C-alpha cells in the first residue's frame, strides 16, 4: 500500500460544523497535525469532529485559541476510513485558519 504524507486542507473555520477534509474513496487517512491560527484579536473557541459532522463525533470541545495566536495539535491518532470527514467550527466569525497535515494510504 502506498503512503503519502501531505497537506490535507487549509481554510477558515465558521460557526457551523463544516467538513474540512474528507478521506477519498479506497483511502484511509491518519491526521498527524492540526494548526489553528487565530488571525483576529479576539479569543475563539474551537470544536473538532472526527468521522462526521454531528456533535456525537466530537473529539475536541472548547479549545481556546487566543487572539493573534496559534495552537498546534500534534501526534494525533485520528484515523479516517474511506469517505469519513474531519470537521470543525469556531464559536463565531471566520478568523481562525485550520491547517491539516496527514498521511493517506491507498
MARKEZA-734047 format. One record per residue: residue number from 1; residue in three letters; x, y, z of N, C-alpha, C in turn. Coordinates in Angstrom, 1 decimal, padded with zeros to 4 digits, always signed. Atoms other than C-alpha are relative to their C-alpha. Layout:
% residues N
+------+------+--------+--------+--------+--------+--------+--------+--------+--------+--------+
| resi | resn |    n_x |    n_y |    n_z |   ca_x |   ca_y |   ca_z |    c_x |    c_y |    c_z |
+------+------+--------+--------+--------+--------+--------+--------+--------+--------+--------+
|  NUM |  ALA |      X |      Y |      Z |      X |      Y |      Z |      X |      Y |      Z |
...
+------+------+--------+--------+--------+--------+--------+--------+--------+--------+--------+
This chain:
% residues 106
+------+------+--------+--------+--------+--------+--------+--------+--------+--------+--------+
| resi | resn |    n_x |    n_y |    n_z |   ca_x |   ca_y |   ca_z |    c_x |    c_y |    c_z |
+------+------+--------+--------+--------+--------+--------+--------+--------+--------+--------+
|    1 |  UNK | +000.8 | -001.2 | +000.0 | +000.0 | +000.0 | +000.0 | +000.9 | +001.2 | +000.0 |
|    2 |  UNK | -000.7 | -001.3 | +000.1 | +001.2 | +003.5 | -000.9 | -000.4 | +000.9 | +001.1 |
|    3 |  UNK | +000.3 | -001.0 | -001.0 | +001.5 | +006.0 | +001.9 | +000.6 | +001.4 | -000.4 |
|    4 |  UNK | -000.4 | -001.3 | +000.4 | +001.7 | +009.7 | +001.1 | -000.3 | +001.1 | +001.0 |
|    5 |  UNK | +000.2 | -001.1 | -001.0 | +002.3 | +012.5 | +003.6 | -000.3 | +001.3 | -000.8 |
|    6 |  UNK | +000.4 | -001.2 | +000.7 | +000.6 | +015.7 | +002.6 | -000.8 | +001.0 | +000.8 |
|    7 |  UNK | +000.9 | -001.0 | -000.6 | -001.2 | +018.9 | +003.4 | -001.4 | -000.5 | -000.5 |
|    8 |  UNK | +001.3 | +000.5 | +000.3 | -004.8 | +017.7 | +003.6 | -001.0 | +001.1 | -000.3 |
|    9 |  UNK | +000.9 | -001.2 | +000.2 | -006.6 | +021.1 | +003.8 | +000.5 | +001.2 | +000.8 |
|   10 |  UNK | -000.2 | -001.2 | -000.7 | -006.2 | +024.7 | +004.8 | -001.2 | +000.9 | -000.3 |
|   11 |  UNK | +001.1 | -000.9 | +000.2 | -009.1 | +027.1 | +005.3 | -000.5 | +000.6 | +001.3 |
|   12 |  UNK | +000.7 | -000.7 | -001.1 | -011.1 | +029.4 | +007.5 | -001.1 | -000.8 | +000.6 |
|   13 |  UNK | +001.2 | +000.6 | -000.7 | -013.5 | +028.0 | +010.1 | -001.2 | +000.9 | +000.0 |
|   14 |  UNK | +001.2 | -000.8 | -000.2 | -017.0 | +029.2 | +010.5 | -000.7 | -000.4 | +001.3 |
|   15 |  UNK | +000.7 | +000.4 | -001.2 | -019.6 | +029.0 | +013.3 | -000.9 | -001.2 | -000.3 |
|   16 |  UNK | +000.7 | +001.2 | +000.4 | -021.2 | +026.0 | +011.5 | +001.0 | -001.2 | -000.1 |
|   17 |  UNK | -000.8 | +001.1 | +000.1 | -019.8 | +022.5 | +011.8 | +000.1 | -000.3 | -001.5 |
|   18 |  UNK | -000.2 | +000.1 | +001.5 | -018.2 | +022.1 | +008.3 | +001.2 | -001.0 | -000.2 |
|   19 |  UNK | -001.1 | +001.0 | +000.4 | -016.1 | +019.2 | +006.8 | +001.2 | +000.8 | -000.5 |
|   20 |  UNK | -001.3 | -000.7 | +000.4 | -012.5 | +020.4 | +006.5 | +000.8 | -001.0 | -000.9 |
|   21 |  UNK | -000.7 | +001.0 | +000.8 | -011.3 | +017.1 | +004.9 | -000.8 | -001.2 | +000.0 |
|   22 |  UNK | +000.7 | +001.3 | +000.2 | -012.9 | +014.0 | +003.5 | +000.9 | -001.0 | -000.6 |
|   23 |  UNK | -000.9 | +001.1 | +000.5 | -010.9 | +010.8 | +003.1 | -000.6 | -000.5 | -001.4 |
|   24 |  UNK | +000.4 | +000.5 | +001.3 | -011.0 | +009.8 | -000.6 | -000.4 | -001.4 | +000.0 |
|   25 |  UNK | +000.4 | +001.4 | +000.1 | -012.6 | +006.5 | -001.7 | +001.3 | -000.8 | -000.1 |
|   26 |  UNK | -001.1 | +001.0 | -000.1 | -010.3 | +003.5 | -001.2 | +001.2 | +000.5 | +000.7 |
|   27 |  UNK | -001.1 | -000.7 | -000.7 | -008.2 | +005.6 | +001.1 | -000.3 | +000.0 | +001.5 |
|   28 |  UNK | +000.1 | -000.2 | -001.5 | -007.5 | +005.5 | +004.9 | +001.0 | +001.1 | +000.3 |
|   29 |  UNK | -000.8 | -001.1 | -000.3 | -006.1 | +008.7 | +006.3 | +000.2 | +000.2 | +001.5 |
|   30 |  UNK | -000.3 | -000.4 | -001.4 | -004.3 | +009.5 | +009.5 | +000.4 | +001.4 | +000.1 |
|   31 |  UNK | -000.3 | -001.4 | -000.2 | -004.4 | +013.1 | +010.6 | +001.2 | +000.0 | +001.0 |
|   32 |  UNK | -001.1 | +000.0 | -000.9 | -001.0 | +013.8 | +012.1 | +000.2 | +001.3 | +000.7 |
|   33 |  UNK | -000.2 | -001.3 | -000.7 | -001.0 | +017.6 | +012.9 | -001.1 | +000.9 | -000.5 |
|   34 |  UNK | +001.0 | -001.0 | +000.3 | -003.6 | +020.3 | +013.1 | +000.5 | +001.3 | +000.6 |
|   35 |  UNK | -000.4 | -001.3 | -000.4 | -002.6 | +024.0 | +013.2 | -001.3 | +000.9 | +000.0 |
|   36 |  UNK | +001.2 | -000.9 | -000.1 | -005.2 | +026.6 | +014.4 | +000.7 | +001.4 | +000.2 |
|   37 |  UNK | -000.5 | -001.3 | -000.1 | -004.2 | +030.2 | +013.7 | -001.1 | +001.0 | +000.1 |
|   38 |  UNK | +001.0 | -001.1 | -000.1 | -006.4 | +033.0 | +015.0 | +000.6 | +001.3 | -000.5 |
|   39 |  UNK | -000.4 | -001.3 | +000.7 | -005.9 | +036.0 | +012.7 | -000.6 | +001.2 | +000.6 |
|   40 |  UNK | +000.7 | -001.1 | -000.7 | -008.2 | +038.1 | +014.8 | +000.6 | +000.4 | +001.3 |
|   41 |  UNK | -000.5 | -000.4 | -001.3 | -007.7 | +039.9 | +018.0 | -000.8 | -000.5 | +001.2 |
|   42 |  UNK | +000.9 | +000.5 | -001.1 | -010.5 | +038.2 | +020.0 | +000.2 | -001.5 | +000.1 |
|   43 |  UNK | -000.1 | +001.5 | -000.3 | -010.1 | +034.7 | +021.6 | -001.2 | -000.7 | -000.6 |
|   44 |  UNK | +001.1 | +000.8 | +000.6 | -012.1 | +032.0 | +019.8 | +000.1 | -001.4 | +000.7 |
|   45 |  UNK | +000.1 | +001.3 | -000.5 | -013.3 | +028.6 | +020.9 | -000.3 | -000.9 | -001.1 |
|   46 |  UNK | +000.0 | +001.0 | +001.1 | -012.8 | +025.6 | +018.6 | -000.5 | -001.3 | +000.4 |
|   47 |  UNK | +000.4 | +001.4 | -000.1 | -014.6 | +022.3 | +018.3 | +000.5 | -000.8 | -001.2 |
|   48 |  UNK | -000.4 | +000.9 | +001.1 | -013.2 | +019.4 | +016.2 | -000.7 | -001.3 | +000.1 |
|   49 |  UNK | +000.8 | +001.2 | +000.1 | -015.1 | +016.4 | +015.0 | +000.6 | -001.0 | -001.0 |
|   50 |  UNK | -000.6 | +001.0 | +000.9 | -013.8 | +013.1 | +013.5 | -001.1 | -001.1 | -000.3 |
|   51 |  UNK | +000.9 | +001.0 | +000.5 | -015.9 | +010.8 | +011.4 | -001.3 | +000.5 | -000.5 |
|   52 |  UNK | +001.3 | -000.6 | +000.4 | -018.9 | +013.1 | +010.8 | -000.1 | +001.4 | +000.5 |
|   53 |  UNK | +000.3 | -001.4 | -000.4 | -020.4 | +016.5 | +011.3 | -001.1 | +000.2 | +001.0 |
|   54 |  UNK | +001.0 | +000.0 | -001.0 | -022.5 | +015.8 | +014.3 | +000.7 | +000.2 | +001.4 |
|   55 |  UNK | -000.6 | -000.2 | -001.3 | -021.9 | +016.7 | +018.0 | +000.5 | -001.3 | +000.6 |
|   56 |  UNK | -000.5 | +001.4 | -000.4 | -021.6 | +012.9 | +018.6 | +001.3 | -000.4 | -000.5 |
|   57 |  UNK | -001.4 | +000.3 | +000.6 | -018.4 | +013.0 | +016.5 | +001.0 | +000.8 | +000.7 |
|   58 |  UNK | -001.0 | -000.9 | -000.6 | -016.7 | +015.4 | +018.9 | +001.2 | -000.7 | +000.5 |
|   59 |  UNK | -001.3 | +000.5 | -000.6 | -013.0 | +014.8 | +019.7 | +000.7 | +001.1 | +000.8 |
|   60 |  UNK | -000.6 | -001.1 | -000.8 | -012.0 | +018.2 | +020.9 | -001.2 | +001.1 | +000.1 |
|   61 |  UNK | +001.0 | -000.9 | -000.2 | -014.5 | +020.6 | +022.5 | +000.5 | +001.2 | +000.9 |
|   62 |  UNK | -000.3 | -001.1 | -000.9 | -014.0 | +024.1 | +023.8 | +001.5 | +000.4 | +000.0 |
|   63 |  UNK | -001.5 | -000.4 | +000.1 | -010.3 | +024.6 | +022.7 | +000.1 | +001.5 | -000.2 |
|   64 |  UNK | -000.2 | -001.4 | +000.1 | -009.4 | +028.2 | +023.3 | +001.2 | +000.3 | -000.8 |
|   65 |  UNK | -001.1 | -000.5 | +000.8 | -007.2 | +030.0 | +020.7 | -000.1 | +001.5 | +000.2 |
|   66 |  UNK | -000.1 | -001.5 | -000.3 | -006.2 | +033.5 | +021.9 | +000.1 | +000.8 | -001.3 |
|   67 |  UNK | -000.1 | -000.9 | +001.1 | -006.4 | +036.4 | +019.6 | +001.5 | +000.2 | -000.5 |
|   68 |  UNK | -001.3 | -000.1 | +000.7 | -003.4 | +036.7 | +017.2 | +001.0 | -001.0 | +000.6 |
|   69 |  UNK | -000.8 | +001.1 | -000.5 | -002.1 | +033.3 | +018.5 | -000.3 | -001.2 | -000.8 |
|   70 |  UNK | +000.2 | +001.2 | +000.7 | -001.8 | +029.8 | +017.2 | +000.1 | -001.2 | +001.1 |
|   71 |  UNK | -000.1 | +001.2 | -000.8 | -002.3 | +026.3 | +018.7 | +000.4 | -001.1 | -001.0 |
|   72 |  UNK | -000.4 | +001.2 | +000.8 | -000.7 | +023.1 | +017.4 | -000.4 | -001.2 | +000.7 |
|   73 |  UNK | +000.4 | +001.3 | -000.5 | -002.3 | +019.7 | +017.9 | +000.8 | -001.0 | -000.8 |
|   74 |  UNK | -000.9 | +000.9 | +000.8 | +000.4 | +017.2 | +017.0 | -000.1 | -001.5 | +000.5 |
|   75 |  UNK | +000.0 | +001.4 | -000.3 | +000.9 | +013.4 | +017.1 | -001.4 | -000.6 | +000.2 |
|   76 |  UNK | +001.3 | +000.5 | -000.2 | -002.8 | +012.8 | +016.7 | -000.1 | -001.5 | -000.5 |
|   77 |  UNK | +000.3 | +001.4 | +000.4 | -004.2 | +009.3 | +016.3 | -001.4 | -000.1 | -000.7 |
|   78 |  UNK | +001.3 | -000.1 | +000.7 | -007.2 | +010.4 | +014.3 | +000.1 | -000.7 | -001.3 |
|   79 |  UNK | +000.0 | +000.8 | +001.2 | -007.8 | +007.8 | +011.6 | -001.4 | +000.1 | -000.6 |
|   80 |  UNK | +001.3 | -000.1 | +000.8 | -010.5 | +008.4 | +008.9 | +000.0 | -001.1 | -001.0 |
|   81 |  UNK | +000.3 | +001.0 | +001.0 | -011.8 | +005.5 | +006.9 | -000.5 | +000.7 | -001.2 |
|   82 |  UNK | +000.5 | -000.5 | +001.3 | -012.9 | +005.9 | +003.3 | -001.3 | +000.9 | +000.2 |
|   83 |  UNK | +001.1 | -000.9 | +000.0 | -015.3 | +008.9 | +002.9 | -000.4 | +000.6 | +001.4 |
|   84 |  UNK | +000.3 | -000.7 | -001.3 | -015.2 | +009.9 | +006.6 | +000.7 | +001.3 | +000.1 |
|   85 |  UNK | -000.5 | -001.4 | +000.0 | -014.6 | +013.5 | +007.5 | +000.6 | +000.5 | +001.3 |
|   86 |  UNK | -000.4 | -000.7 | -001.1 | -012.7 | +015.7 | +009.8 | -000.6 | +001.4 | -000.1 |
|   87 |  UNK | +000.8 | -001.2 | +000.1 | -014.9 | +018.7 | +010.6 | +000.4 | +000.9 | +001.2 |
|   88 |  UNK | -000.4 | -000.9 | -001.1 | -014.5 | +021.8 | +012.8 | -001.0 | +001.2 | -000.1 |
|   89 |  UNK | +000.7 | -001.2 | +000.0 | -016.2 | +025.0 | +013.8 | +000.6 | +000.9 | +001.1 |
|   90 |  UNK | -000.4 | -000.9 | -001.0 | -015.4 | +028.1 | +015.8 | -001.3 | +000.7 | +000.6 |
|   91 |  UNK | +001.1 | -000.5 | -000.6 | -017.7 | +029.9 | +018.2 | -000.8 | +001.1 | -000.8 |
|   92 |  UNK | +000.6 | -001.1 | +000.8 | -018.3 | +033.0 | +016.0 | +001.1 | +000.5 | -001.0 |
|   93 |  UNK | -001.0 | -000.6 | +001.0 | -016.7 | +034.6 | +012.9 | +000.7 | -001.0 | -000.9 |
|   94 |  UNK | -000.8 | +000.8 | +000.9 | -014.2 | +033.3 | +010.4 | +001.4 | +000.3 | +000.1 |
|   95 |  UNK | -001.4 | -000.5 | +000.0 | -010.9 | +034.4 | +011.7 | +001.0 | -001.1 | +000.4 |
|   96 |  UNK | -000.9 | +001.1 | -000.3 | -009.4 | +031.0 | +012.7 | +000.3 | -000.8 | -001.3 |
|   97 |  UNK | -000.5 | +000.8 | +001.2 | -007.4 | +029.3 | +009.9 | +000.4 | -001.4 | +000.5 |
|   98 |  UNK | -000.4 | +001.3 | -000.3 | -007.2 | +025.5 | +010.2 | +000.8 | -000.6 | -001.1 |
|   99 |  UNK | -000.9 | +000.7 | +001.0 | -004.3 | +023.7 | +008.5 | +000.2 | -001.4 | +000.5 |
|  100 |  UNK | +000.0 | +001.4 | -000.4 | -004.4 | +019.9 | +008.5 | +001.1 | -000.8 | -000.8 |
|  101 |  UNK | -000.9 | +000.8 | +000.6 | -001.5 | +017.6 | +007.7 | -000.3 | -001.5 | +000.4 |
|  102 |  UNK | +000.3 | +001.4 | -000.3 | -001.7 | +013.8 | +007.5 | +000.7 | -000.9 | -001.1 |
|  103 |  UNK | -000.5 | +001.0 | +000.8 | -000.9 | +010.6 | +005.7 | -001.1 | -000.8 | -000.6 |
|  104 |  UNK | +001.0 | +000.8 | +000.6 | -003.1 | +009.0 | +003.1 | +000.6 | -001.3 | -000.5 |
|  105 |  UNK | -000.5 | +001.4 | +000.4 | -002.8 | +005.2 | +002.5 | -001.0 | -000.5 | -001.0 |
|  106 |  UNK | +000.9 | +000.6 | +001.1 | -004.2 | +003.7 | -000.7 | +000.3 | -001.4 | -000.1 |
+------+------+--------+--------+--------+--------+--------+--------+--------+--------+--------+
